[in-house]
Amino acid sequence: MGGTKKVSPAKQDKTQNAKDGKDPKDSKKSRKDRGEGGPRKAEITVMVNEAEAIKIIKSSKVVTVHDLARQTGVKISAANAFLIESTKKGIVKRTGGYSGHYIYQAVSS
């Protein structure tokens, strides 16, 4: 009573390409090899411009690592290292936050 199943169109293409000697994966590889696809990513610098970062910190009420990284255009790890170093120097103080997500505030002098 059974019989053979109806073959999907994708399966038909694969079997037809196999008979012709074409590999269906070749067309995908050629698209990837071009390297033209997708939007360009923003260039991220590693060093924090101290004068710019201090200006941003002093102009805002409080600042987080993510805020500083976004506004200065650096990686979050670089902004975090800068804020930790600034805390040791006494430029900023940690006012709140938890689990590594701290809020920093400029020390008024």
TARA-V733844 format. One record per residue. N is the residue number from 1. RES is the residue in three letters. SS is DSSP state (A for helix, B for strand, O for the rest). PSI is psi in whole degrees, -180 to 180 (none if undefined). Layout:
N;RES;SS;PSI  N;RES;SS;PSI
This chain:
1;MET;O;-25  2;GLY;O;-107  3;GLY;O;-179  4;THR;O;151  5;LYS;O;157  6;LYS;O;131  7;VAL;O;135  8;SER;O;157  9;PRO;A;-36  10;ALA;A;-41  11;LYS;A;-36  12;GLN;A;-43  13;ASP;A;-41  14;LYS;A;-44  15;THR;A;-35  16;GLN;A;-42  17;ASN;A;-35  18;ALA;A;-36  19;LYS;A;-35  20;ASP;A;-14  21;GLY;O;11  22;LYS;O;145  23;ASP;O;121  24;PRO;A;-21  25;LYS;A;-19  26;ASP;A;-37  27;SER;A;-35  28;LYS;A;-39  29;LYS;A;-39  30;SER;A;-33  31;ARG;A;-39  32;LYS;A;-34  33;ASP;A;-23  34;ARG;A;-40  35;GLY;O;17  36;GLU;O;-16  37;GLY;O;154  38;GLY;O;156  39;PRO;O;156  40;ARG;O;139  41;LYS;O;150  42;ALA;O;143  43;GLU;O;131  44;ILE;O;128  45;THR;B;163  46;VAL;O;-33  47;MET;O;141  48;VAL;O;130  49;ASN;O;109  50;GLU;A;-42  51;ALA;A;-43  52;GLU;A;-43  53;ALA;A;-42  54;ILE;A;-39  55;LYS;A;-43  56;ILE;A;-43  57;ILE;A;-45  58;LYS;A;-29  59;SER;A;-20  60;SER;O;156  61;LYS;O;-55  62;VAL;O;161  63;VAL;B;145  64;THR;B;171  65;VAL;A;-42  66;HIS;A;-40  67;ASP;A;-49  68;LEU;A;-42  69;ALA;A;-43  70;ARG;A;-42  71;GLN;A;-30  72;THR;A;-14  73;GLY;O;33  74;VAL;B;172  75;LYS;O;156  76;ILE;A;-37  77;SER;A;-37  78;ALA;A;-41  79;ALA;A;-39  80;ASN;A;-44  81;ALA;A;-40  82;PHE;A;-44  83;LEU;A;-37  84;ILE;A;-44  85;GLU;A;-40  86;SER;A;-32  87;THR;A;-41  88;LYS;A;-36  89;LYS;A;-20  90;GLY;O;16  91;ILE;O;-41  92;VAL;B;162  93;LYS;B;151  94;ARG;B;121  95;THR;B;-19  96;GLY;B;-171  97;GLY;B;174  98;TYR;B;159  99;SER;O;40  100;GLY;O;-9  101;HIS;B;77  102;TYR;B;158  103;ILE;B;130  104;TYR;B;152  105;GLN;B;145  106;ALA;B;140  107;VAL;O;124  108;SER;O;133  109;SER;O;none
